[in-house]
Amino acid sequence: MKAPGAVLLVACYELGHQPLAVAWPAAFLERRGYAPAVMDVSVEPFDAEKVRRARLVAISVPMHTALRLGVVVAERVRAVNPACHIAFYGLYATLNADHLLKACADSVIGGETESALVDLVRELERRDAERGEGAGASAPVVPARARALPLPVLEKLEFPVPSRSKLPSLKKYAHLERHGALELVGYVEASRGCKHLCRHCPIPPVYGGRFFVVPVEVLLADVRQQVAAGATHITFGDPDFLNGPRHALAVAGALHAEFAELTFDVTAKIEHLLRHADRLAELARLGCAFIVTAAESLSDTVLAHLAKGHTRADIVAALRAVRAARIALRPTWVPFTPWTTLDDYRELLDFVDAEALIDAIDPVQYSIRLLVPPGSLLLESPALRPFLGGLVQDAFYHRWTHPDGRMERLAGAVAALVAEAADRREDAGLTFGRIRRLADELAGAPPRELVALPAGRERPPRLTEPWFC
């Protein structure tokens, strides 16, 4: 297993970022003397030669989109190299372990996966040795579908610096759009997991309210190598950067001390933005260009069903606090839930307009439909049961139906409109206006005139990859 390429780590999609979920396992394996190959099918072709050399192919599935792509990759891997062991690891591997093991996986690992991946490689080596097989043997290293970790691994790890040298260039990934120009973006994590239990989030079923911090010195070393590769901005991929506020400020301070011109963005809950409002100005001084926050809805009913921990009034207050600190706020939404009314949807659009947030929100956000994956805490909610359908196993979600047929029609129409507008690279302001016209027409309200925003306007900074799941 220590032959170059005997282990192949595959990324399928990681929000348009250079895949940290491959860079970190590669570093853990290299620290133990292995020489893994890597492949990111989101930006480079499927490499059949790499697959043929592999004894273990480990597919990273940190999100729903990655999982759907990963299953297709696994089928291609099995066709090219029937003897290799296929493992899925990451957040969505745990949630869908039963189906994956029946369909295409030999192993499934979730939670803090890196040490468990190393253990899997060692186990495969041991089984090879017991059979007297070498690294090039053609027989399966482990009988198909023979190993799973049904429970996520939740242990503090000794983090090495992520190994990025074999990954595609930062130029192939999402850029920062700022002042009409594009800049290279690095991607790090200061913490993993989350201490909150939002019902619709895929993290609580796996982490159960726990989170783990990454040492400042490891993070800084990772930033250094990405700055050397051309990054002028860093995205913190933490589910919530302010889960550990002292650690977060220490990380931001160390970053600014070494790279004074480097900017960054973070994700943080509405309630944390309010609780730590007095720290926002410091974050801005240290280089925070924008904050992503999962506002989800303006309906207090919907927010309560999702156990978000904030209200509509809190969203307004957080927007004021972040703007006062001279940081751009980029709220994300789940506009289509079983409890969202057509009036709620139209009110959301009015709010975005009134608060001058049109350029701060990627149009795809107006099309997001509540995703209920296997293991979701929402499945325990009596409020969802009247609308819940069966599990679509191959698509990895539970169906649900809105009680108002107009909302189902609107969801389909908005999704199609947004996709078409993205293909044409339509101005976000015009797309927003067309979405609002759709909602008005369904409500029987007079459609409003489409007004294009000034073409040369100054937009808040954003990443060029708008997807979030």
N, C-alpha and C positions, 0 to 999 in steps of 0.2 A: 504493500500500500504506500510505501515511501517513494516509489518510482514517480518521476514527474508526470502529472496528469492522471495518476491513478484515482485521485479524487477530483471530481469536477463540480464546482459550485455554480449554480445557475440563478441569475436574476431575471425576472420576467417583467417587472414594472415596480418602480419605487418612487411614485409621484414625480417622475421626471428628473430625479436626482441620481448622481453617481451612487450605485447601491452600497450603502453602508452595511446592509444585511448580508452582503457577500464579503466586503472588505474585512469585517471583523472576524467571521469564521476563518477566513484565509489566514489572518494573523495568528489566531489560536492554533491552527494546524501547523503553520510554519514554525511556531515556537516549539512544537513537539517533533520537529524534524521532517514533516511532510511537505510535499511540493504541489499543492493543489493548482489546477487550472481553473479559470473563470470564464463565464460567458454571460453576456447581458443581451437577451433576445429582444429587448425593447429598443435597442439602438444598433444591433449588429446581427448578421445572419446566423441561423442555426448552423453550428459547426459539427458536421457528422464525424469528422476525424477526431475531434476532442472527445466525442461521445464514445467512439470505438475504443479509445485508449483507457476509458474510465472503468474502474471496478466499482466505484460508488458515484452516483450522480445525486447531489443534494440540491433540491429546488426550493428557493426562498419564496414564501408566500405571506408577506406581512400585511396584505390587504386583499380585498375581494377581487379586484381586477387582476392582480397577480395570480391569484388562485385559479381563476378561469383560464388564464393563459398557461399557467403551470401544468394543468391537466393535459392540455394539448401537447406541451413540450414532453411530458412524461410518455405519452403515446408514441411520439416520434423517437424518443430515446429507446423505448422497448423494441421498436421495430428495427432500429439500427444495431442495438447491442442487447439482445435478450438476456445475456448472462449477468448484466450489471445489477447492482442493488440500487433501488430508487428510494430516496428519502425526501419527504416534504418537511420543511421546518418553518416556524414563524407563527404569527398570531392566528391566521386562518387555517393553518394545519391542525391546530388543536381543536378548533371549533368544528372541523369537518373530518375528524380522524376516522370515524367509523366508515364513512363512504369512501374516503381515499384508500383505506386499507383493503376494502372490497374491490375497488376499481383498478387502481394503478400503483399504489405505494407499497413498499416493503416495510418502511419505517415512517413514523410520524413523531415529530418533536416540537414542543411549544414552550413558551415562556423564555427564560434565559437560556438559549439553545446551544451556545458555542461549546461549552465543556461537554455537553451531552453528545454533540456531533463528534468531538474528539474521541469520546468513549465508544461511539458507534464504529468509528474507523478502527480502533484497537480491537473491538470485538470481531470485526470482519477479518483482521489480521490473524487473530487467535484461531478462528474457524478455518482459515486457509492453512495455518500451521498444523492443525489437527488432522486435516485431510492430506497434508503433505503437498499442498498446491502452492505454486509460486505466484508472483504478481501477474503473470501473463496467462494464468489458467483460464480456460473457457467456461468451466462450470460455474453456476451461480455461487457467489461468495456466501450467501445465506439463502435458504429456501424461501421462495416468494412469499411475501406477506407474513413473515414469521416474527416480526418484532415491532412493538409499538410502545410508546410511553403515554399511556392514557391520561396521565395527569401532567400538567405543565411543570417544567423545572423552574423552581423559584428559589434560587440561591445566589448569594453575592459572588460575583466573579472577579478574578484578577485580570483586569483588562490590559492587553497589549495595545500598542498603537495600531489602528487599522491598516491593513496592507492594501494599498491602492495601485501599486506599480503595474499590475497586469490588467487593470480596468481600462475601458475606453476613456478617451480624453474628456475633460470637463466641457469642451466645446460641443460635445454631442448631447448635452443635457440642457435642462431648463436654464434660461438666462434671467438676469434681472433687467427689467425695462425701467429706465430712469432717465428723465430729462431728454427723452427722445432717442436714447442710445441703449445698446445692449451690453451687459457686463457678465463675466463668468461668475458662477455661484458655486461655493462649496457647501457641504452638507455634513453636519455633526449631530451628536446627541449628548446632552449634558446629563440626562437621566432617561430611564426606561420604565415603562409601566405607569400607573397612575393611582393616586390614593382615593379617587372619587368613583362613584358607582352609578353613573348615568345609565339608564336602562337600555338605550339604543346603541351604546358604544360597544365595540367588540373587545375592548381591553378588560373590563371588569370580569367577564366570565373566565378569563385566563389568569389575570393577575390578582383578582380578589381584593383590590384596594391597596396593593403593595407597589412600591416603586423603588428603583435602585439608581444611585448616582454614579456618574463616571468621574474618576479623579481629574482634577483640573489639569495636572501635568500631562495626562494622556490626551485630553481634549486639545490642549495647546499644541502638542506635537502633531496631532492630526490636522489642525488648522494650518500649521507651518507648511506641511507638504502640499496642501491645497492652494495656499497663497503662492507657493513656489510654482505651482502649475497654472497660475494666472488668476485665481479667484480674487475678486475685490469685494465680495459680499458673502456672508455665511448665513445659511438657514439652519436654525436649531430645530431638529425634528422631534423634540420631546413632545409627548402627548400634552403635557402642560409644563411649560418652562418654570412656572412659579409654584409648582408642587413643593419645592424646597427653596424658598425665597433667598435664604442666606447663601446657599450654594449657587443659585442663579446669579446673584449680584457678584459673588466672588469670581465666577466664570467670566461674566461680562467685563468686570474690572481687569482681570488678567489679560483678556483679549485686547482691550483698549490700550493697556500699558505697553503691549508688545507691537500692536498694529493700530496706531492711532487713526489711520485713515480708513480702516476696515469698517464696513457697516454690517448689520445683521438684522434678521427678523426672527420672531418667536411666535409660539402659539400659547395662549393662556385663557383660562376660563373667565367668564364675566365676573363671577364672584371674587376671583383672585385680583382682577383689575381694580375692583372696588376696595377689597381688603388691603391691597398694597398700593393704593393710589399715590401715597406719599413717596413711593420708590420709582414712579414712572418717569419723573424728570431726570433722575439719575440714569435710568436706562437710556433715555434719549441722549444724555450727555456722553454716554459710553458708546453710542453709535447705533442704537435701535432705530431702524428706518420705518418699520411697520410691524403691527401685531395682528395675527390672525386669531379670531375668537369664534367659537361655535355658538353663535347666538341662537340658531335653529328656528325660532318662531317668535312672533310678537304676542301670540295667544298664551295667556297664563294657564289656560286649560291644557293646551298641548305641552307646555313646559313642565307642568306638574306630572303629566302622564310619562314624560321622558325622564323625570327626576333630575332635571338640569341644575337645580340649586339656585336659579335666578328667576326674575320676573321681567315683564316688559319694562317696568320702571327702572330696573337695574341695568337693562341694556342701554337705555337713554342716559343714565348716570355714567356708565362706563364709557360711552362714546364721548361725553363731555370731558371726563377725566383724561382720557388718552389724548384728545385733541388739545387740552390745556397743556399737556406735556410736549406738544408739538411732535407727536408721533401719529402716523396714519393708522387708522383702524380698518381692518378688512374682515368684516363679519361673514360667516358662512351660515347657510340656512338649510333646513329640511322642509321645504314648503308643502310637500305632499305627505300627509299622514292621515290616518282614518278620522282624526278629530279636527282637522283643519277645514274650515268652511270656505266657501267662495268669497265671502266678505273678508275673512281673515287674509286670504291670498291678495285680494285687491288692496287691503289696508297695508300689507307688507310693501307692495309696490309704491303706494303713496308715501309711506315712511321713507323708503329709499330715496325717492325724489325730493321730498321735503328736507331731508337731512344731507342732501348733496353727496350721496353715497353711490351714485350710478357708476362712476369710474372706479370705485373701490371694490366692486363686486363683479366677478366674472359671470357672464350671462348663464353659464351652465348651472350656477347656483339656484336659479329660478326653476330648474327642472328636476331637482333632486327629490327622489321618492324614498320614503323610509325603508331601509333595508333591514330585514329581520333574519339574520343568519341562524343556523343551528346553534344552540347554546345561549342565545340572546336572553338577557334578563327580561326582555319584554314578553317572552313566552310565559312567564310567570304572572303577568299582569292581567287581572280580570277585565280591565278596560279594553284590551286588544281582542279578547276571545270572540266577540260578536262579529268581527271583521276578518278573522284569521282563516286562511285556507291551508292547503297541504304544503308539504316540503317539496320544492322542485330540486331534486337531489343533484342533478347534473349542473344546475345553475347555482346551487348552494345558497338558497334563500327560501323563506316561507312566503307563499302568496298572501296577500290581503286585499280586500275590496273596499273602496270608499262607499259609504251609504248614499252619497249624492253622485249620480251618474255624470253630472256636469264636471265634477272634479276629475273623474277618470278621463273624460274627453279632453279636458284642459291639460292634464298631465301628458297625454300622448301628443297633443298639438304643440305644447311648449317644448317638449323634448325634440320633436322633429324640427321646429323652428330654430332652436339653439344650434343643433347639429349643422343645419344648412347655413346658418349665419357664420358659424365658425369656419366652415369650408371656404366661405367667401371672404373671410377676415373682415367681416362687417364691423363698423364702429359700435362699441358697446352701448352707446346712447341710443342709436337707432334700433338695435335689437331690443333694448329695454322698452322702448315705445311700442314696438310691434307686439311684445308679450302683453303689455298692459291693454292694448287694443283687443287682443284675444279674450282676456279676462273680462273686460267691460262688455263685450258682445255676448258672452255666455251669461252674464248677469242681467242682460237686457238694458244696460246703461248706454247712453250715447257715446260712441267711440271718440276718444280724444285725438286731436291733431298730432301727427308725428312731427316732432321738432328735433332736428339734428343739432347736437351740441357742437360748438365751434371746433373745427378740425385741428387748430393749432393750440388747443387748451393744454395747460399743464396738468398731467394726470399724476395721481399718487403712485409711488413705486409699487411694482408688482412682479411676480414671477411669470414667465411665459407659459408655464404648465398650470392650467386652472383646475385640474381634477383633484379630488380629495379622498377617494375611497377605492 
